[in-house]
Amino acid sequence: MGSEKPIQRWAAFARDTNETKIQIAMNLDGGEFPPDTDSRLTAAVSEGHASQSSKSQTISVNTGIGFLDHMLHALAKHAGWSLALACKGDLHIDDHHTAEDCCLALGYAFATALGSAAGLARFGSAYAPLDEALSRAVVDLSNRPFAVVELGLRREKVGDLSCEMLPHCLHSFAQAARLTLHVDCLRGQNDHHRAESAFKALAVALRAATARIPGKEGEVPSTKGTLSV
């Protein structure tokens, strides 16, 4: 029997508003980007502090906010994605629109690339430490957007990113990705460590939830028989 290649789980698009101009390309399984990826993204892959290329993944994130780049880089790396994201936002106002819109775009790209949850694990959970910090993330590809995020951050900012925007970013991602997520930092003294461990835990949980289950091809992981309504 011949084996069929799995469907590519990827997406690429631009999201332009009066507040932000975003280009994004994603492949949930790593590897190459979609053929319709904006040429500006592929040209910038080797540039910037949040860029990394290996035989299995290509990552390039440039939001204009260094710590957000760092978090999205970590998320993509440990989720196993290839991700290219570039944003020009109204940072002369503050970081809100840029951080929120980047995470909305990321969530929409995730949902588009994922398509149906048929044949997938659906649920994922993970713990991730970073030195003294420890975080837990639990994910459900439910098609019911909901997020509970408790990071316990104490500082006003980490780098140029307002700490209040970190949970808001995860809420925005969950909303656009149409998934349920619970992310908690269980302990930690350093806010950089607390945030990074949370994003890494989420990455590993997403990787588990989106895993294809051999023998379950085409089966919807729900007693309702559907996750689309």
N, C-alpha and C positions, 0 to 999 in steps of 0.2 A: 504494500500500500504506500502511495506517495504521501509525503507529509506536506501540509499546506503551511505557508509562511503566516505567522500571526499578523493580524491587522496592525498597521502602524498607529501608535497612540501619540499623535502629535498635533500641534496647532501653531498657527502664526497669524498675527494680525497687528493692526495699528489702532490705537485708541486716542483720539484727539479731542480735546475740549479747550475752553478758554483758560483753563487752569494748568493743564498738563498735556504734553505730547509724548505718547508712549509707543514704542515698538517692542514686540515680544515674540519670541519663538520658543517652543518647548517640545521635548520628546520625553515622555514619562519613562521610557526604557533606556534612556541614554542614546548614544550613537548620533546619527546625523539629524539635521533639522529639516523641516518640510521644504519642498522645492520653491514654495512661494514666500520664503523668509525674506524680509526686507534686507536689501544689500548693505544698508548702513549697519545692521547688526553683525553680519558676518565679517565686515571689514574691521569691526571693533573688538573681535574676539580676543586678540592678543594684547589688548590695551587695558590699562587700569589695574587697580590693586585687587579687585574681585573677579579676576579672570584666571581660568585654569583649563588646560586641555590635556586629555589622556586618551588612551585607545578606546575607552568606553564612554567617556563623557566630555562635553564641551560646555563650559560655563563662562558667561561674561555678564556682569551686572554693573550698570552705571546709572544710578538714580539721582546722583547729585548729593546724596546724603551718605557719608562714608559708613556709618554704623548700620544703616539699613542695607547697604550693599553687602556688608559682612554677614548679616543675618540671612539674607536671601541666598548668598553664596553657600553658606553652611546648610541651609534647607535643601537646596538643589543637590549638593554633593552627597549628603547622607540619604536622600530619597532616591538617588540613582538617576536623576534627571539630567538631560542636557537642557540648558536654559540660557537664553540670551535676552536681556532686558535693558532697554535704554530709555531714559526719561529726561525731558526738559520741563521743569515745573516752576511754579511761581514762588521760588524760595525766598524772594525778596519780601514776601508776606510772612510766611513761616513754613514749617515742615509738614503741616497737616495735609494739604491737598496732594502733595507729591507722595507721601508715605501711603495715604489711603488709596489713591488711584493706582499706584503700583501694585498694591495687594489685591485690589479689585480686579485688575487686569490679569494678575497671576492666577487668581481663583477662576476667572472665566476661561483662561487658557487651559487650566487643569480640567475643568468640566468638559470643555470641548474635546480635548485630547482623550479623556477617559471614555466618553460615550456611554454605552450601557455598562452596568455593573454585572451583567450576566457572566458567569464563569469566574468571577473574582472572589477573593476572600471576604470582602465587604468590611470586616472589622479589623482594626489593628491597634496595638498598644505597645508602648515602649517606655523604658526609663533611659535617661542619658545623664551621666555625671560630667561635670567640668570642675576639676579640683574639689573645692568644698561644696559646690552647688550640685543639686540633684533635682531633676525635673521628670515629670510623668506626663505622657500624652496618650489619649484614647480617642480613636477616630471611628466613625461610622459613615460609609458612603450611602447615606440615607435618602438623599434628595430632599431632605428637610433641613434647611440651614439653621444652625443653632451653635452657639459657642459659649463656653464658660472658661474664662481665662483668669487665673490668679497667679501673678508673678511676684508680688510683694516687693516691687522695686521702691527704692528709697530716694534716689537722686532725682533731680529735676531733668537732667539730660545724661545720656551716654554719648560722648562725641557730640555730633550736631543733631541727634535725634532725641526728641522729647520722650521721656519715659512713659508718659501717658499714651503715646502713639504705639508703643509695642503691643499691648493687648488690643488696641483698636485695629492694628494691622491684622492680627489673627482673626478678629471678628469679621473684618472686611473680606479676608481670604475665604473664610467659611461661608459667608453670605454668597459670594460669587461662585464658589466651587460647589455649592449646594450640598454641604456635608455637615455632620454634627461632630464637634470636637470639644474635648475637655483637656485643657493644658494647665498644669499646676507646677510651680516651683516649690519643692518640698522643703528645701533648706538651702542656705548659702548666704555669704556675707557680701560678696562683690556683685554689684548689679550687672556688670558686663558678663560675668560668669552665669548669673541667674538667667539672664535673657538668652544667652547662647545655648545653655543646656536645654532650655525650653524649645528653641527652634530645632535643635538636634533631635530631641525626643519626638517632636512632631514629624520630622523627616522620616525617622525609622518607623513610626506608626503608619505613616502614609504609604511607605514602601510595602509594609505588610498588608495593609488593607487593599492595595491595588494589585497584589500578586495574583497571577492566573493560577487556578487550581486544576491540576491535571484530572481529567475524567469528568469535570463539571462544566465543560464547554456548553454554552447556551443556556445553562440553568440559572435562573434568577435566585439569588440568595435571600429569599423572603417568603414567609408563610402566606403573604398576600398574593404571591405570584407575580408581583410587579413592584418596581421602585420608581416608576416613571410618573405616577400620579399620587 
